[in-house]
Amino acid sequence: MSVEPEEKPPIVTPVRVVIALCLVAPFVAMLWVGSYAKVDPTFIGIPFFYWYQMLWVLISTALTMTAYKLWQRDQRARKGGEQA
């Protein structure tokens, strides 16, 4: 009589890679200062340097929310599909 151990899902999955990319993208965008350290183009009189960073505040919020929702769905799937 042999008891097979329960097979666990893999740690790295495509969904988790997408989650990681969503969380890393804002850091890369903000740490690459040379890409936005300029005045032009201006937007309603605001230099590019400033409005680019403010735009990333909104983008980061959307990406973090997406990552959170994907993480919740991934965790539900790993626990057998029970609804939270």
HTML snippet that shows the backbone in 3Dmol.js (N, CA, C, O; Angstrom):
<script src="https://3Dmol.org/build/3Dmol-min.js"></script>
<div id="view" style="width:600px;height:400px;position:relative"></div>
<script>
const pdb = `
ATOM      1  N   MET A   1       0.837  -1.166   0.000  1.00  0.00           N
ATOM      2  CA  MET A   1       0.000   0.000   0.000  1.00  0.00           C
ATOM      3  C   MET A   1       0.890   1.239   0.000  1.00  0.00           C
ATOM      4  O   MET A   1       1.587   1.513   0.977  1.00  0.00           O
ATOM      5  N   SER A   2       0.859   1.985  -1.103  1.00  0.00           N
ATOM      6  CA  SER A   2       1.689   3.183  -1.191  1.00  0.00           C
ATOM      7  C   SER A   2       0.796   4.417  -1.310  1.00  0.00           C
ATOM      8  O   SER A   2      -0.217   4.421  -2.010  1.00  0.00           O
ATOM      9  N   VAL A   3       1.199   5.419  -0.625  1.00  0.00           N
ATOM     10  CA  VAL A   3       0.464   6.676  -0.645  1.00  0.00           C
ATOM     11  C   VAL A   3       1.292   7.671  -1.446  1.00  0.00           C
ATOM     12  O   VAL A   3       2.418   8.005  -1.078  1.00  0.00           O
ATOM     13  N   GLU A   4       0.713   8.135  -2.541  1.00  0.00           N
ATOM     14  CA  GLU A   4       1.432   9.106  -3.359  1.00  0.00           C
ATOM     15  C   GLU A   4       1.296  10.497  -2.741  1.00  0.00           C
ATOM     16  O   GLU A   4       0.204  10.911  -2.350  1.00  0.00           O
ATOM     17  N   PRO A   5       2.425  11.214  -2.660  1.00  0.00           N
ATOM     18  CA  PRO A   5       2.327  12.570  -2.114  1.00  0.00           C
ATOM     19  C   PRO A   5       1.548  13.468  -3.075  1.00  0.00           C
ATOM     20  O   PRO A   5       1.581  13.296  -4.293  1.00  0.00           O
ATOM     21  N   GLU A   6       0.852  14.424  -2.479  1.00  0.00           N
ATOM     22  CA  GLU A   6       0.065  15.359  -3.291  1.00  0.00           C
ATOM     23  C   GLU A   6       1.010  16.225  -4.113  1.00  0.00           C
ATOM     24  O   GLU A   6       1.958  16.806  -3.583  1.00  0.00           O
ATOM     25  N   GLU A   7       0.741  16.306  -5.412  1.00  0.00           N
ATOM     26  CA  GLU A   7       1.601  17.091  -6.290  1.00  0.00           C
ATOM     27  C   GLU A   7       1.273  18.569  -6.149  1.00  0.00           C
ATOM     28  O   GLU A   7       0.119  18.973  -6.292  1.00  0.00           O
ATOM     29  N   LYS A   8       2.294  19.376  -5.867  1.00  0.00           N
ATOM     30  CA  LYS A   8       2.098  20.812  -5.698  1.00  0.00           C
ATOM     31  C   LYS A   8       2.274  21.506  -7.045  1.00  0.00           C
ATOM     32  O   LYS A   8       3.079  21.071  -7.868  1.00  0.00           O
ATOM     33  N   PRO A   9       1.529  22.574  -7.269  1.00  0.00           N
ATOM     34  CA  PRO A   9       1.691  23.322  -8.522  1.00  0.00           C
ATOM     35  C   PRO A   9       3.070  23.980  -8.566  1.00  0.00           C
ATOM     36  O   PRO A   9       3.667  24.220  -7.517  1.00  0.00           O
ATOM     37  N   PRO A  10       3.583  24.274  -9.759  1.00  0.00           N
ATOM     38  CA  PRO A  10       4.908  24.889  -9.858  1.00  0.00           C
ATOM     39  C   PRO A  10       4.928  26.281  -9.216  1.00  0.00           C
ATOM     40  O   PRO A  10       3.914  26.976  -9.161  1.00  0.00           O
ATOM     41  N   ILE A  11       6.104  26.660  -8.738  1.00  0.00           N
ATOM     42  CA  ILE A  11       6.267  27.962  -8.082  1.00  0.00           C
ATOM     43  C   ILE A  11       6.214  29.093  -9.110  1.00  0.00           C
ATOM     44  O   ILE A  11       5.520  30.088  -8.903  1.00  0.00           O
ATOM     45  N   VAL A  12       6.951  28.941 -10.223  1.00  0.00           N
ATOM     46  CA  VAL A  12       6.992  29.964 -11.259  1.00  0.00           C
ATOM     47  C   VAL A  12       5.984  29.598 -12.341  1.00  0.00           C
ATOM     48  O   VAL A  12       6.118  28.573 -13.009  1.00  0.00           O
ATOM     49  N   THR A  13       4.981  30.442 -12.503  1.00  0.00           N
ATOM     50  CA  THR A  13       3.951  30.236 -13.516  1.00  0.00           C
ATOM     51  C   THR A  13       3.867  31.491 -14.378  1.00  0.00           C
ATOM     52  O   THR A  13       4.363  32.544 -13.979  1.00  0.00           O
ATOM     53  N   PRO A  14       3.252  31.395 -15.542  1.00  0.00           N
ATOM     54  CA  PRO A  14       3.105  32.601 -16.371  1.00  0.00           C
ATOM     55  C   PRO A  14       2.384  33.741 -15.660  1.00  0.00           C
ATOM     56  O   PRO A  14       2.733  34.907 -15.848  1.00  0.00           O
ATOM     57  N   VAL A  15       1.390  33.418 -14.853  1.00  0.00           N
ATOM     58  CA  VAL A  15       0.660  34.469 -14.119  1.00  0.00           C
ATOM     59  C   VAL A  15       1.595  35.167 -13.137  1.00  0.00           C
ATOM     60  O   VAL A  15       1.548  36.390 -13.001  1.00  0.00           O
ATOM     61  N   ARG A  16       2.420  34.421 -12.470  1.00  0.00           N
ATOM     62  CA  ARG A  16       3.354  35.021 -11.510  1.00  0.00           C
ATOM     63  C   ARG A  16       4.430  35.846 -12.201  1.00  0.00           C
ATOM     64  O   ARG A  16       4.922  36.819 -11.630  1.00  0.00           O
ATOM     65  N   VAL A  17       4.799  35.477 -13.411  1.00  0.00           N
ATOM     66  CA  VAL A  17       5.750  36.279 -14.187  1.00  0.00           C
ATOM     67  C   VAL A  17       5.104  37.616 -14.552  1.00  0.00           C
ATOM     68  O   VAL A  17       5.752  38.660 -14.472  1.00  0.00           O
ATOM     69  N   VAL A  18       3.841  37.590 -14.948  1.00  0.00           N
ATOM     70  CA  VAL A  18       3.119  38.829 -15.261  1.00  0.00           C
ATOM     71  C   VAL A  18       3.008  39.705 -14.013  1.00  0.00           C
ATOM     72  O   VAL A  18       3.173  40.922 -14.092  1.00  0.00           O
ATOM     73  N   ILE A  19       2.731  39.094 -12.875  1.00  0.00           N
ATOM     74  CA  ILE A  19       2.660  39.842 -11.612  1.00  0.00           C
ATOM     75  C   ILE A  19       3.994  40.529 -11.331  1.00  0.00           C
ATOM     76  O   ILE A  19       4.030  41.707 -10.977  1.00  0.00           O
ATOM     77  N   ALA A  20       5.075  39.797 -11.488  1.00  0.00           N
ATOM     78  CA  ALA A  20       6.404  40.365 -11.244  1.00  0.00           C
ATOM     79  C   ALA A  20       6.694  41.522 -12.199  1.00  0.00           C
ATOM     80  O   ALA A  20       7.235  42.547 -11.784  1.00  0.00           O
ATOM     81  N   LEU A  21       6.339  41.365 -13.464  1.00  0.00           N
ATOM     82  CA  LEU A  21       6.566  42.441 -14.433  1.00  0.00           C
ATOM     83  C   LEU A  21       5.750  43.683 -14.089  1.00  0.00           C
ATOM     84  O   LEU A  21       6.230  44.807 -14.235  1.00  0.00           O
ATOM     85  N   CYS A  22       4.524  43.478 -13.634  1.00  0.00           N
ATOM     86  CA  CYS A  22       3.684  44.611 -13.224  1.00  0.00           C
ATOM     87  C   CYS A  22       4.308  45.378 -12.063  1.00  0.00           C
ATOM     88  O   CYS A  22       4.197  46.602 -11.992  1.00  0.00           O
ATOM     89  N   LEU A  23       4.955  44.670 -11.165  1.00  0.00           N
ATOM     90  CA  LEU A  23       5.530  45.320  -9.991  1.00  0.00           C
ATOM     91  C   LEU A  23       6.915  45.905 -10.253  1.00  0.00           C
ATOM     92  O   LEU A  23       7.318  46.856  -9.582  1.00  0.00           O
ATOM     93  N   VAL A  24       7.643  45.355 -11.210  1.00  0.00           N
ATOM     94  CA  VAL A  24       9.008  45.815 -11.495  1.00  0.00           C
ATOM     95  C   VAL A  24       9.019  46.985 -12.479  1.00  0.00           C
ATOM     96  O   VAL A  24       9.903  47.839 -12.404  1.00  0.00           O
ATOM     97  N   ALA A  25       8.059  47.040 -13.393  1.00  0.00           N
ATOM     98  CA  ALA A  25       8.043  48.066 -14.440  1.00  0.00           C
ATOM     99  C   ALA A  25       8.154  49.497 -13.903  1.00  0.00           C
ATOM    100  O   ALA A  25       8.946  50.270 -14.441  1.00  0.00           O
ATOM    101  N   PRO A  26       7.400  49.887 -12.870  1.00  0.00           N
ATOM    102  CA  PRO A  26       7.536  51.261 -12.371  1.00  0.00           C
ATOM    103  C   PRO A  26       8.933  51.578 -11.829  1.00  0.00           C
ATOM    104  O   PRO A  26       9.425  52.695 -11.991  1.00  0.00           O
ATOM    105  N   PHE A  27       9.563  50.604 -11.191  1.00  0.00           N
ATOM    106  CA  PHE A  27      10.911  50.829 -10.678  1.00  0.00           C
ATOM    107  C   PHE A  27      11.893  51.071 -11.810  1.00  0.00           C
ATOM    108  O   PHE A  27      12.719  51.982 -11.746  1.00  0.00           O
ATOM    109  N   VAL A  28      11.798  50.256 -12.840  1.00  0.00           N
ATOM    110  CA  VAL A  28      12.696  50.411 -13.989  1.00  0.00           C
ATOM    111  C   VAL A  28      12.463  51.765 -14.652  1.00  0.00           C
ATOM    112  O   VAL A  28      13.416  52.468 -14.987  1.00  0.00           O
ATOM    113  N   ALA A  29      11.212  52.124 -14.838  1.00  0.00           N
ATOM    114  CA  ALA A  29      10.884  53.400 -15.484  1.00  0.00           C
ATOM    115  C   ALA A  29      11.419  54.592 -14.694  1.00  0.00           C
ATOM    116  O   ALA A  29      11.905  55.555 -15.288  1.00  0.00           O
ATOM    117  N   MET A  30      11.337  54.541 -13.381  1.00  0.00           N
ATOM    118  CA  MET A  30      11.785  55.676 -12.569  1.00  0.00           C
ATOM    119  C   MET A  30      13.300  55.678 -12.342  1.00  0.00           C
ATOM    120  O   MET A  30      13.895  56.744 -12.186  1.00  0.00           O
ATOM    121  N   LEU A  31      13.923  54.510 -12.323  1.00  0.00           N
ATOM    122  CA  LEU A  31      15.370  54.459 -12.119  1.00  0.00           C
ATOM    123  C   LEU A  31      16.162  54.806 -13.377  1.00  0.00           C
ATOM    124  O   LEU A  31      17.342  55.144 -13.289  1.00  0.00           O
ATOM    125  N   TRP A  32      15.532  54.726 -14.536  1.00  0.00           N
ATOM    126  CA  TRP A  32      16.184  55.067 -15.792  1.00  0.00           C
ATOM    127  C   TRP A  32      15.983  56.558 -16.056  1.00  0.00           C
ATOM    128  O   TRP A  32      15.257  56.947 -16.971  1.00  0.00           O
ATOM    129  N   VAL A  33      16.631  57.376 -15.249  1.00  0.00           N
ATOM    130  CA  VAL A  33      16.428  58.826 -15.247  1.00  0.00           C
ATOM    131  C   VAL A  33      16.797  59.457 -16.585  1.00  0.00           C
ATOM    132  O   VAL A  33      16.160  60.421 -17.010  1.00  0.00           O
ATOM    133  N   GLY A  34      17.806  58.929 -17.244  1.00  0.00           N
ATOM    134  CA  GLY A  34      18.232  59.498 -18.524  1.00  0.00           C
ATOM    135  C   GLY A  34      17.133  59.513 -19.571  1.00  0.00           C
ATOM    136  O   GLY A  34      17.191  60.302 -20.514  1.00  0.00           O
ATOM    137  N   SER A  35      16.140  58.660 -19.424  1.00  0.00           N
ATOM    138  CA  SER A  35      15.059  58.605 -20.406  1.00  0.00           C
ATOM    139  C   SER A  35      14.061  59.749 -20.256  1.00  0.00           C
ATOM    140  O   SER A  35      13.325  60.050 -21.195  1.00  0.00           O
ATOM    141  N   TYR A  36      14.027  60.385 -19.097  1.00  0.00           N
ATOM    142  CA  TYR A  36      13.045  61.457 -18.891  1.00  0.00           C
ATOM    143  C   TYR A  36      13.638  62.734 -18.310  1.00  0.00           C
ATOM    144  O   TYR A  36      12.887  63.636 -17.938  1.00  0.00           O
ATOM    145  N   ALA A  37      14.947  62.837 -18.220  1.00  0.00           N
ATOM    146  CA  ALA A  37      15.587  64.033 -17.677  1.00  0.00           C
ATOM    147  C   ALA A  37      15.708  65.099 -18.762  1.00  0.00           C
ATOM    148  O   ALA A  37      16.805  65.402 -19.233  1.00  0.00           O
ATOM    149  N   LYS A  38      14.568  65.661 -19.149  1.00  0.00           N
ATOM    150  CA  LYS A  38      14.535  66.704 -20.173  1.00  0.00           C
ATOM    151  C   LYS A  38      13.309  67.584 -19.958  1.00  0.00           C
ATOM    152  O   LYS A  38      12.396  67.235 -19.209  1.00  0.00           O
ATOM    153  N   VAL A  39      13.308  68.719 -20.624  1.00  0.00           N
ATOM    154  CA  VAL A  39      12.225  69.683 -20.464  1.00  0.00           C
ATOM    155  C   VAL A  39      11.119  69.446 -21.491  1.00  0.00           C
ATOM    156  O   VAL A  39       9.935  69.486 -21.155  1.00  0.00           O
ATOM    157  N   ASP A  40      11.503  69.202 -22.729  1.00  0.00           N
ATOM    158  CA  ASP A  40      10.518  69.034 -23.804  1.00  0.00           C
ATOM    159  C   ASP A  40      10.169  67.583 -24.001  1.00  0.00           C
ATOM    160  O   ASP A  40      11.049  66.738 -23.835  1.00  0.00           O
ATOM    161  N   PRO A  41       8.962  67.237 -24.341  1.00  0.00           N
ATOM    162  CA  PRO A  41       7.820  68.099 -24.634  1.00  0.00           C
ATOM    163  C   PRO A  41       7.110  68.525 -23.349  1.00  0.00           C
ATOM    164  O   PRO A  41       7.014  67.759 -22.390  1.00  0.00           O
ATOM    165  N   THR A  42       6.637  69.716 -23.352  1.00  0.00           N
ATOM    166  CA  THR A  42       5.862  70.196 -22.205  1.00  0.00           C
ATOM    167  C   THR A  42       4.397  69.843 -22.409  1.00  0.00           C
ATOM    168  O   THR A  42       3.930  69.700 -23.539  1.00  0.00           O
ATOM    169  N   PHE A  43       3.686  69.704 -21.309  1.00  0.00           N
ATOM    170  CA  PHE A  43       2.260  69.400 -21.344  1.00  0.00           C
ATOM    171  C   PHE A  43       1.555  70.430 -20.478  1.00  0.00           C
ATOM    172  O   PHE A  43       1.782  70.482 -19.269  1.00  0.00           O
ATOM    173  N   ILE A  44       0.716  71.238 -21.073  1.00  0.00           N
ATOM    174  CA  ILE A  44       0.040  72.385 -20.444  1.00  0.00           C
ATOM    175  C   ILE A  44       1.016  73.220 -19.601  1.00  0.00           C
ATOM    176  O   ILE A  44       0.691  73.655 -18.496  1.00  0.00           O
ATOM    177  N   GLY A  45       2.200  73.428 -20.142  1.00  0.00           N
ATOM    178  CA  GLY A  45       3.215  74.249 -19.488  1.00  0.00           C
ATOM    179  C   GLY A  45       4.086  73.518 -18.481  1.00  0.00           C
ATOM    180  O   GLY A  45       4.988  74.123 -17.903  1.00  0.00           O
ATOM    181  N   ILE A  46       3.838  72.223 -18.253  1.00  0.00           N
ATOM    182  CA  ILE A  46       4.609  71.447 -17.283  1.00  0.00           C
ATOM    183  C   ILE A  46       5.726  70.709 -18.022  1.00  0.00           C
ATOM    184  O   ILE A  46       5.458  69.992 -18.987  1.00  0.00           O
ATOM    185  N   PRO A  47       6.983  70.877 -17.577  1.00  0.00           N
ATOM    186  CA  PRO A  47       8.094  70.185 -18.239  1.00  0.00           C
ATOM    187  C   PRO A  47       7.925  68.665 -18.197  1.00  0.00           C
ATOM    188  O   PRO A  47       7.330  68.121 -17.267  1.00  0.00           O
ATOM    189  N   PHE A  48       8.454  67.994 -19.211  1.00  0.00           N
ATOM    190  CA  PHE A  48       8.352  66.540 -19.350  1.00  0.00           C
ATOM    191  C   PHE A  48       8.805  65.818 -18.089  1.00  0.00           C
ATOM    192  O   PHE A  48       8.170  64.854 -17.662  1.00  0.00           O
ATOM    193  N   PHE A  49       9.910  66.286 -17.486  1.00  0.00           N
ATOM    194  CA  PHE A  49      10.466  65.643 -16.294  1.00  0.00           C
ATOM    195  C   PHE A  49       9.406  65.444 -15.212  1.00  0.00           C
ATOM    196  O   PHE A  49       9.371  64.402 -14.558  1.00  0.00           O
ATOM    197  N   TYR A  50       8.544  66.443 -15.024  1.00  0.00           N
ATOM    198  CA  TYR A  50       7.532  66.368 -13.971  1.00  0.00           C
ATOM    199  C   TYR A  50       6.295  65.584 -14.381  1.00  0.00           C
ATOM    200  O   TYR A  50       5.830  64.731 -13.625  1.00  0.00           O
ATOM    201  N   TRP A  51       5.748  65.860 -15.578  1.00  0.00           N
ATOM    202  CA  TRP A  51       4.508  65.170 -15.932  1.00  0.00           C
ATOM    203  C   TRP A  51       4.736  63.698 -16.209  1.00  0.00           C
ATOM    204  O   TRP A  51       3.820  62.895 -16.027  1.00  0.00           O
ATOM    205  N   TYR A  52       5.922  63.319 -16.643  1.00  0.00           N
ATOM    206  CA  TYR A  52       6.241  61.904 -16.844  1.00  0.00           C
ATOM    207  C   TYR A  52       6.175  61.149 -15.512  1.00  0.00           C
ATOM    208  O   TYR A  52       5.616  60.055 -15.440  1.00  0.00           O
ATOM    209  N   GLN A  53       6.743  61.733 -14.476  1.00  0.00           N
ATOM    210  CA  GLN A  53       6.718  61.092 -13.156  1.00  0.00           C
ATOM    211  C   GLN A  53       5.299  61.017 -12.598  1.00  0.00           C
ATOM    212  O   GLN A  53       4.919  60.009 -12.002  1.00  0.00           O
ATOM    213  N   MET A  54       4.521  62.069 -12.789  1.00  0.00           N
ATOM    214  CA  MET A  54       3.132  62.058 -12.317  1.00  0.00           C
ATOM    215  C   MET A  54       2.301  61.030 -13.083  1.00  0.00           C
ATOM    216  O   MET A  54       1.419  60.395 -12.505  1.00  0.00           O
ATOM    217  N   LEU A  55       2.572  60.863 -14.366  1.00  0.00           N
ATOM    218  CA  LEU A  55       1.893  59.839 -15.155  1.00  0.00           C
ATOM    219  C   LEU A  55       2.210  58.450 -14.613  1.00  0.00           C
ATOM    220  O   LEU A  55       1.341  57.579 -14.582  1.00  0.00           O
ATOM    221  N   TRP A  56       3.443  58.244 -14.190  1.00  0.00           N
ATOM    222  CA  TRP A  56       3.808  56.943 -13.631  1.00  0.00           C
ATOM    223  C   TRP A  56       3.144  56.666 -12.286  1.00  0.00           C
ATOM    224  O   TRP A  56       3.028  55.507 -11.889  1.00  0.00           O
ATOM    225  N   VAL A  57       2.715  57.685 -11.590  1.00  0.00           N
ATOM    226  CA  VAL A  57       1.940  57.462 -10.359  1.00  0.00           C
ATOM    227  C   VAL A  57       0.641  56.740 -10.714  1.00  0.00           C
ATOM    228  O   VAL A  57       0.261  55.773 -10.054  1.00  0.00           O
ATOM    229  N   LEU A  58      -0.033  57.217 -11.757  1.00  0.00           N
ATOM    230  CA  LEU A  58      -1.280  56.584 -12.196  1.00  0.00           C
ATOM    231  C   LEU A  58      -1.030  55.189 -12.779  1.00  0.00           C
ATOM    232  O   LEU A  58      -1.756  54.240 -12.483  1.00  0.00           O
ATOM    233  N   ILE A  59       0.013  55.081 -13.613  1.00  0.00           N
ATOM    234  CA  ILE A  59       0.341  53.786 -14.218  1.00  0.00           C
ATOM    235  C   ILE A  59       0.701  52.775 -13.135  1.00  0.00           C
ATOM    236  O   ILE A  59       0.275  51.622 -13.195  1.00  0.00           O
ATOM    237  N   SER A  60       1.482  53.201 -12.148  1.00  0.00           N
ATOM    238  CA  SER A  60       1.888  52.305 -11.060  1.00  0.00           C
ATOM    239  C   SER A  60       0.683  51.815 -10.263  1.00  0.00           C
ATOM    240  O   SER A  60       0.629  50.657  -9.848  1.00  0.00           O
ATOM    241  N   THR A  61      -0.271  52.702 -10.057  1.00  0.00           N
ATOM    242  CA  THR A  61      -1.489  52.319  -9.344  1.00  0.00           C
ATOM    243  C   THR A  61      -2.235  51.236 -10.106  1.00  0.00           C
ATOM    244  O   THR A  61      -2.667  50.240  -9.525  1.00  0.00           O
ATOM    245  N   ALA A  62      -2.384  51.437 -11.413  1.00  0.00           N
ATOM    246  CA  ALA A  62      -3.083  50.455 -12.247  1.00  0.00           C
ATOM    247  C   ALA A  62      -2.333  49.123 -12.287  1.00  0.00           C
ATOM    248  O   ALA A  62      -2.953  48.062 -12.215  1.00  0.00           O
ATOM    249  N   LEU A  63      -1.018  49.171 -12.400  1.00  0.00           N
ATOM    250  CA  LEU A  63      -0.228  47.935 -12.449  1.00  0.00           C
ATOM    251  C   LEU A  63      -0.260  47.191 -11.114  1.00  0.00           C
ATOM    252  O   LEU A  63      -0.337  45.963 -11.090  1.00  0.00           O
ATOM    253  N   THR A  64      -0.201  47.924 -10.013  1.00  0.00           N
ATOM    254  CA  THR A  64      -0.254  47.292  -8.697  1.00  0.00           C
ATOM    255  C   THR A  64      -1.620  46.654  -8.457  1.00  0.00           C
ATOM    256  O   THR A  64      -1.711  45.559  -7.902  1.00  0.00           O
ATOM    257  N   MET A  65      -2.677  47.342  -8.876  1.00  0.00           N
ATOM    258  CA  MET A  65      -4.021  46.783  -8.749  1.00  0.00           C
ATOM    259  C   MET A  65      -4.167  45.515  -9.585  1.00  0.00           C
ATOM    260  O   MET A  65      -4.755  44.532  -9.134  1.00  0.00           O
ATOM    261  N   THR A  66      -3.633  45.543 -10.795  1.00  0.00           N
ATOM    262  CA  THR A  66      -3.671  44.368 -11.672  1.00  0.00           C
ATOM    263  C   THR A  66      -2.915  43.208 -11.045  1.00  0.00           C
ATOM    264  O   THR A  66      -3.398  42.076 -11.038  1.00  0.00           O
ATOM    265  N   ALA A  67      -1.718  43.494 -10.514  1.00  0.00           N
ATOM    266  CA  ALA A  67      -0.919  42.448  -9.879  1.00  0.00           C
ATOM    267  C   ALA A  67      -1.654  41.849  -8.687  1.00  0.00           C
ATOM    268  O   ALA A  67      -1.625  40.635  -8.489  1.00  0.00           O
ATOM    269  N   TYR A  68      -2.311  42.688  -7.895  1.00  0.00           N
ATOM    270  CA  TYR A  68      -3.048  42.205  -6.725  1.00  0.00           C
ATOM    271  C   TYR A  68      -4.208  41.293  -7.126  1.00  0.00           C
ATOM    272  O   TYR A  68      -4.411  40.232  -6.535  1.00  0.00           O
ATOM    273  N   LYS A  69      -4.963  41.723  -8.139  1.00  0.00           N
ATOM    274  CA  LYS A  69      -6.094  40.902  -8.596  1.00  0.00           C
ATOM    275  C   LYS A  69      -5.603  39.568  -9.166  1.00  0.00           C
ATOM    276  O   LYS A  69      -6.211  38.527  -8.918  1.00  0.00           O
ATOM    277  N   LEU A  70      -4.516  39.597  -9.924  1.00  0.00           N
ATOM    278  CA  LEU A  70      -3.948  38.350 -10.461  1.00  0.00           C
ATOM    279  C   LEU A  70      -3.465  37.440  -9.328  1.00  0.00           C
ATOM    280  O   LEU A  70      -3.630  36.222  -9.385  1.00  0.00           O
ATOM    281  N   TRP A  71      -2.868  38.046  -8.302  1.00  0.00           N
ATOM    282  CA  TRP A  71      -2.381  37.268  -7.160  1.00  0.00           C
ATOM    283  C   TRP A  71      -3.556  36.607  -6.422  1.00  0.00           C
ATOM    284  O   TRP A  71      -3.479  35.438  -6.042  1.00  0.00           O
ATOM    285  N   GLN A  72      -4.627  37.358  -6.226  1.00  0.00           N
ATOM    286  CA  GLN A  72      -5.804  36.784  -5.565  1.00  0.00           C
ATOM    287  C   GLN A  72      -6.346  35.597  -6.359  1.00  0.00           C
ATOM    288  O   GLN A  72      -6.655  34.551  -5.787  1.00  0.00           O
ATOM    289  N   ARG A  73      -6.460  35.761  -7.677  1.00  0.00           N
ATOM    290  CA  ARG A  73      -6.975  34.681  -8.522  1.00  0.00           C
ATOM    291  C   ARG A  73      -6.045  33.473  -8.488  1.00  0.00           C
ATOM    292  O   ARG A  73      -6.507  32.333  -8.462  1.00  0.00           O
ATOM    293  N   ASP A  74      -4.734  33.722  -8.490  1.00  0.00           N
ATOM    294  CA  ASP A  74      -3.757  32.634  -8.430  1.00  0.00           C
ATOM    295  C   ASP A  74      -3.875  31.871  -7.107  1.00  0.00           C
ATOM    296  O   ASP A  74      -3.813  30.641  -7.092  1.00  0.00           O
ATOM    297  N   GLN A  75      -4.040  32.583  -6.020  1.00  0.00           N
ATOM    298  CA  GLN A  75      -4.142  31.935  -4.715  1.00  0.00           C
ATOM    299  C   GLN A  75      -5.426  31.118  -4.590  1.00  0.00           C
ATOM    300  O   GLN A  75      -5.415  30.030  -4.014  1.00  0.00           O
ATOM    301  N   ARG A  76      -6.533  31.638  -5.127  1.00  0.00           N
ATOM    302  CA  ARG A  76      -7.783  30.877  -5.121  1.00  0.00           C
ATOM    303  C   ARG A  76      -7.635  29.585  -5.925  1.00  0.00           C
ATOM    304  O   ARG A  76      -8.118  28.530  -5.514  1.00  0.00           O
ATOM    305  N   ALA A  77      -6.969  29.677  -7.062  1.00  0.00           N
ATOM    306  CA  ALA A  77      -6.784  28.493  -7.920  1.00  0.00           C
ATOM    307  C   ALA A  77      -5.918  27.467  -7.205  1.00  0.00           C
ATOM    308  O   ALA A  77      -6.151  26.266  -7.345  1.00  0.00           O
ATOM    309  N   ARG A  78      -4.929  27.908  -6.448  1.00  0.00           N
ATOM    310  CA  ARG A  78      -4.049  26.981  -5.749  1.00  0.00           C
ATOM    311  C   ARG A  78      -4.731  26.310  -4.566  1.00  0.00           C
ATOM    312  O   ARG A  78      -4.352  25.211  -4.163  1.00  0.00           O
ATOM    313  N   LYS A  79      -5.738  26.977  -4.014  1.00  0.00           N
ATOM    314  CA  LYS A  79      -6.450  26.406  -2.861  1.00  0.00           C
ATOM    315  C   LYS A  79      -7.637  25.569  -3.272  1.00  0.00           C
ATOM    316  O   LYS A  79      -8.433  25.164  -2.425  1.00  0.00           O
ATOM    317  N   GLY A  80      -7.771  25.302  -4.566  1.00  0.00           N
ATOM    318  CA  GLY A  80      -8.838  24.426  -5.015  1.00  0.00           C
ATOM    319  C   GLY A  80     -10.055  25.133  -5.541  1.00  0.00           C
ATOM    320  O   GLY A  80     -11.113  24.519  -5.687  1.00  0.00           O
ATOM    321  N   GLY A  81      -9.931  26.421  -5.833  1.00  0.00           N
ATOM    322  CA  GLY A  81     -11.030  27.132  -6.447  1.00  0.00           C
ATOM    323  C   GLY A  81     -12.095  27.625  -5.500  1.00  0.00           C
ATOM    324  O   GLY A  81     -13.161  28.051  -5.944  1.00  0.00           O
ATOM    325  N   GLU A  82     -11.840  27.581  -4.217  1.00  0.00           N
ATOM    326  CA  GLU A  82     -12.855  28.078  -3.283  1.00  0.00           C
ATOM    327  C   GLU A  82     -12.985  29.589  -3.423  1.00  0.00           C
ATOM    328  O   GLU A  82     -11.992  30.290  -3.616  1.00  0.00           O
ATOM    329  N   GLN A  83     -14.185  30.076  -3.328  1.00  0.00           N
ATOM    330  CA  GLN A  83     -14.465  31.495  -3.476  1.00  0.00           C
ATOM    331  C   GLN A  83     -14.220  32.240  -2.179  1.00  0.00           C
ATOM    332  O   GLN A  83     -14.529  31.744  -1.095  1.00  0.00           O
ATOM    333  N   ALA A  84     -13.659  33.441  -2.299  1.00  0.00           N
ATOM    334  CA  ALA A  84     -13.402  34.250  -1.104  1.00  0.00           C
ATOM    335  C   ALA A  84     -14.406  35.371  -0.985  1.00  0.00           C
ATOM    336  O   ALA A  84     -14.346  36.156  -0.039  1.00  0.00           O
TER     337      ALA A  84
END
`;
const viewer = $3Dmol.createViewer("view");
viewer.addModel(pdb, "pdb");
viewer.setStyle({}, {cartoon: {color: "spectrum"}});
viewer.zoomTo();
viewer.render();
</script>
